[in-house]
Amino acid sequence: MYNFNFYMPTKVLFGPGKLNELHSEQLPGKKALIAIGGKSVKKYGYLERLEKELDAANVKYVLFEGIRPNPTDINVMEGAKAVRENDCDFVIALGGGSIMDCSKCIALMASNNGDIWDYSLSANGGKKQPENPALPIVCITTSAGTASEVDIASVITNDTTQEKTGIFFPSMFPTLSVVDSDLMMSVPAKLTAYQGMDAFFHASETVVNINHHPIEYSCAAEPPVRCGVSHLSRRNEPLYN
């Protein structure tokens, strides 16, 4: 028998159409910074759907665009500045892993001084502990594989120091995450395969980890490996062009 503590405070709305229920949730603030990357969330109407949900919930919002794949420290600091300038009290990530990672660090830096790299454990990082918790975070994922919507970790790139590292603190757990498969149907088949393999690798890590635990195998390894491979083999073409 193994002893363990399990803590995952994120509430998850899972399933097709779940974004339509966001307005009925108790959102963690009154004004949100919506963080996005490229044009796809506008093209396929996901941003418009989110805005309608926030309008119905009487939550104000501002848009922060341009987060790049493999987000940078500059993306983070510009986002944190936008939060402060617009008096936002929580952050909504609308996108894939890069958007969610960046949004969690934006939420951290919106309530703390200095630069995001002050809190990095990399060779050139400051290795500091934040004085204040991150602002509340809501993740609405448009892709699968990273699981950033249910963890404390973010991977950020520093182009100046040529480093890419993880930044993670307990307050970076999202308060609420929406995993709506309708938002993933526009992902091209090739990228869906990449995301599936990402999930596969994350799951298999629990098996080869020297500190592995039986609950990890039963919850995080065996079911995703069996189900993921089965479903990926059926995913050949995107539904949207």
N, C-alpha and C positions, 0 to 999 in steps of 0.2 A: 504494500500500500504506500503510495506517494502522498505527501502533504503538499498542498498548493493553495495559493490565493489567486483568484481570477477577478480581474477588474476591467470592464469595458463599458464606460459610461455613456457611449454614444447611442442615442435612439435612432433606429434605422427604419425608414419606410421603404419596403421592398416589393417590387412587382410592377407590371405594366399599368400605367395610368396613375401611379402614386404621386406624381408631381401635382396632379389636380387636387390633392388633399392638403397641400402645404398651407393654404389659407386658414385651415381649421386647426393647425398646430399652434402651440404657444411659442411663438418665435422669441429669441433671446434679446430683442432690442426693438427700438422704434425707427431707426434709420440704418440702412445697410449699405455697405460698399459691395457692389456686385463685381467680382473679378472674372474676366474672360481673357481668352487668348486671341484666336483668329476670327474668321468670318462665319464659320460653320454654325455656331449657335444662333446667329442671326438668320442665316440662309434657311435653316430648317425650322425656324420658328420657336426654338427652345427659349431664347431670351424673352421673346414676347409672352410666352406662356408663364414664365417666371414673374415677369412684371405684372401680369394680370392677377396672379396669386397674391403678390405683395400688395397690390391695390385693394384687393378684396379684404386683406388683413389689416388695412390702414397702416401699412408700414412704408415709410419713405425710402428712397434709394438713389444712389448715384452710380454711374458706370465707370469702371477702371479697365481699360483695354490694353492689349499689346503684350501680355505676358508671353514670353517665347517658350518653345520647347526647351527643356533643361533650363529652368528659370535661373536668373542671376541675382546677385546681391543688389544690383541696381533696380531690377524689377521690384524687389521686396521693399527697398527704401522709398521708391517712388509711390508704391501702393500705401505704405504707412503714412507718408506725407498727405496723400489724398484723403485718408481716413480722418486725420486731424483737421485738415482744412475744411472738410465738409461736415464735421461734427457727427461722424458715424459712430454707432456704438456696437456694431457687430459686422462680420464679414461673411459674404456668401460667395463660395467658389462654384462657378458653373463651367464645367469642363472635365478634362481627364486628370491624370496624375500630376502633370506639371502645374496645372492651375491650382489644384488642391494643395500641393506642396507649397507653392508660392503664397497662397492665401493664408495658410497656417502661420507662416513666418511674418506676413504682413500684420496679422492679428497680434503676434508677439511684439513686433516693433512699434505698433501703434500705442502700446502701453508701457514701453520701456525706452530708455535713452540709449544713445550711441548708435553703432552700426551693427547689422545682423552678424557680421563676422566676429564681433566681440563675443558672440555666444557659440562660435564654432569650435569644435574639438580638433580641427585640422592643425597642421604644423604652424601655420601663420594665424590661427584663430586665437581669440582672447580667452576662450575656455571659461567665460563668466557664467554665473547663474543669474537669471533675470530677477529683478526686484519685485516685479509685478506679474500677475498671470496674464496670459494672452486674452484679448477680447474674445467673446463667443464666436464660434465658427459654425456655419452651416455649409455642408458639401452637397452639391447636386452633380453627380457624376455622369458623364456622357460616354465613358468607356469603362472597360473592365480590365483587371489584371494587377493594378498597383495596390489596391486596398487602402489607399491613403485616406479614404473616407471614414475609416474606423481605427486609425492608429495615431500616434503622437509624432510620427517622423516626417521630416521633409528633407529632400535632397536639393541642395542649392549649389550653383556654380559661381565661382569668383574668377572672372576673366583676367583680372589684374595679377593675382597670385597664381593663376593656372591651377586652381584647386576645385574639386567637387566633393562635397561632404554632406553627411547627414547632420541635421540639427533637430533636437527632440527634447521636449519638456512635457511633463504631465498635463499642463494647462492647454496644450495644443491638441488634445482630443476634441474632435468636432462635437458640438452639442447635439446636432441633428444631421442626419445624412439621408438623402433620397437616392435610392438605387432603382431607377425607372427604366426598364429595358426598352421602352419606346424611344428613349433618347439615344439608344445605342444602335438602332437599326440603320442609321445613315453611315456607320463606320464601314469603309471598304473591307472586302473579305481578307485582303492581305494583312491589314492592320488588326483585324479581329484575330487572325491567326497569331500575330505577334503578341497581342494582349493575352491570348490563351496560353501561350508558352510562358509568358511572364508569370501568370498565375500558377502554372505547372511548376516552375522553378521555385517560387515561393513555398509551394506546398511540399515539394521534395526536400527542401532545406530542413524541414522539421524531422525528416527521417534520418538524414546523415549528420545532423547536429550532435556533437559529442555530449551536449546537455539535454538531449531529447527526453520527452516525457510522454507516457502513454496517452494522455488526453490530447496531446498535439497530433499524434498519429490518427486517433479516431475522429477528431474534428477537423484537422487542417491538412491531412495528407491523403488518407485513403479515399474519402468521398470526392474531393476535388480532382484527384488524379483519374479516377474511374469515370466520373461524370464529365469532366472537362474534355478528355480525349474523345468521348462519345459524341458530345455536342459539336466540338470543333470540326469533326469529320463531316458534319452535315451542313456546315456554314460555307457555302461556295460563292454566292453572289450577294452584293448589297441590295437592299430593297429600294434605295433611292440612288439616283445617278447624279 
